[in-house]
């Protein structure tokens, strides 16, 4: 069974299937990469809770940065947020994001 949560015309915020939650990409508010990353991860955490999951159950994360020069700043927030011993498989790359003011987008998959 596939369960869709927060479904709109274009996408769902969460899709659950076979005990796995797939979150849509999350961006955050703020002027700096650190601020946007903190806000983004707060949104990820809320969606994980809504899906019946948590950061400890993350399987994979994909991080897109508008500029790889911001890698260390994003990681400083990420490293403080990820539960000790529960780091997911992760990829990070550079991409042009949906709006010029966006600096980071994070996509998470987690067990439920």
DOZASE-825488 format. One line per field, with one value per residue (C-alpha): chain; residue in one letter; residue number from 0; y, x, z. Coordinates in Angstrom, 1 decimal. Example, Ala and Ser with C-alpha at 12.3 -4.5 7.8 and 13.67 -1.06 7.14 Angstrom:
BEGIN
cadena: [A A]
residuo: [a s]
num: [0 1]
py: [-4.5 -1.1]
px: [12.3 13.7]
pz: [7.8 7.1]
END
This chain:
BEGIN
cadena: [A A A A A A A A A A A A A A A A A A A A A A A A A A A A A A A A A A A A A A A A A A A A A A A A A A A A A A A A A A A A A A A A A A A A A A A A A A A A A A A A A A A A A A A A A A A A A A A A A A A A A A A A A A A A A A A A]
residuo: [x x x x x x x x x x x x x x x x x x x x x x x x x x x x x x x x x x x x x x x x x x x x x x x x x x x x x x x x x x x x x x x x x x x x x x x x x x x x x x x x x x x x x x x x x x x x x x x x x x x x x x x x x x x x x x x x]
num: [0 1 2 3 4 5 6 7 8 9 10 11 12 13 14 15 16 17 18 19 20 21 22 23 24 25 26 27 28 29 30 31 32 33 34 35 36 37 38 39 40 41 42 43 44 45 46 47 48 49 50 51 52 53 54 55 56 57 58 59 60 61 62 63 64 65 66 67 68 69 70 71 72 73 74 75 76 77 78 79 80 81 82 83 84 85 86 87 88 89 90 91 92 93 94 95 96 97 98 99 100 101 102 103 104 105 106 107 108 109 110 111]
py: [0.0 3.5 6.3 10.0 12.8 16.4 15.8 18.6 18.9 18.7 16.6 15.0 16.1 12.5 9.2 6.0 2.5 -0.8 0.9 3.6 7.4 9.4 13.2 15.9 18.3 20.7 24.3 26.7 30.4 32.6 34.8 32.4 28.7 27.9 29.5 27.9 24.5 24.7 25.7 23.0 20.3 21.5 20.9 17.5 16.5 17.6 15.6 12.6 12.8 13.1 10.0 8.1 8.2 10.2 11.4 8.1 6.2 8.1 5.8 8.3 12.1 14.1 17.6 20.2 23.4 26.4 26.8 24.0 26.7 26.5 22.8 23.4 25.8 23.4 20.5 22.4 22.5 19.0 17.4 18.9 17.8 14.1 11.8 10.2 6.8 7.3 9.1 8.1 7.3 10.8 12.6 16.3 18.2 21.6 22.6 25.7 25.7 26.8 30.4 32.6 33.2 29.4 28.1 24.5 21.8 18.4 15.3 12.5 8.9 7.1 3.9 4.2]
px: [0.0 1.2 0.2 0.5 0.5 0.2 -0.5 -1.0 -1.2 2.6 3.9 3.3 5.2 5.6 5.1 5.1 5.6 6.7 7.7 9.8 9.0 10.2 10.2 10.0 13.0 13.0 14.4 14.6 14.3 17.3 20.0 22.9 23.6 23.6 20.2 18.6 20.1 18.8 15.3 15.4 16.3 13.6 11.1 12.6 12.2 8.5 7.8 9.6 7.4 4.3 5.4 5.9 9.7 12.6 16.1 17.4 15.6 17.0 18.3 19.5 19.9 20.7 21.9 22.0 24.0 23.8 27.5 29.9 31.9 29.2 29.9 31.7 29.0 26.2 28.1 28.5 24.7 24.2 26.8 25.2 21.7 22.3 21.9 25.2 25.6 22.6 24.2 22.3 24.0 24.5 25.4 26.0 26.3 26.0 22.9 21.0 18.0 14.4 15.0 18.1 17.8 17.9 21.3 20.5 17.9 17.7 15.9 15.5 14.4 13.7 12.3 9.0]
pz: [0.0 -0.8 1.5 0.4 3.0 2.1 -1.5 -3.9 -7.7 -8.1 -5.2 -1.9 1.2 2.3 0.5 2.6 1.2 2.7 6.0 4.3 4.2 1.3 2.0 -0.6 -0.7 2.2 2.1 4.9 5.7 6.7 5.2 5.8 4.9 8.7 9.3 6.2 7.2 10.7 9.5 6.8 9.3 11.6 8.8 8.0 11.7 11.7 8.5 9.9 13.1 10.9 9.0 12.2 12.0 13.4 12.6 14.2 11.5 8.5 5.7 3.2 2.8 -0.3 0.2 -2.6 -2.0 -4.3 -3.8 -2.6 -0.9 1.8 2.5 5.9 7.1 6.2 7.8 11.1 11.5 10.0 12.3 15.4 14.3 13.3 16.2 17.3 15.7 13.3 10.4 7.1 3.8 2.4 -0.8 -1.2 -4.5 -6.0 -7.9 -9.0 -6.6 -7.3 -6.1 -6.1 -2.3 -1.5 -0.4 0.7 0.0 1.8 0.7 3.3 3.2 6.5 8.0 9.7]
END
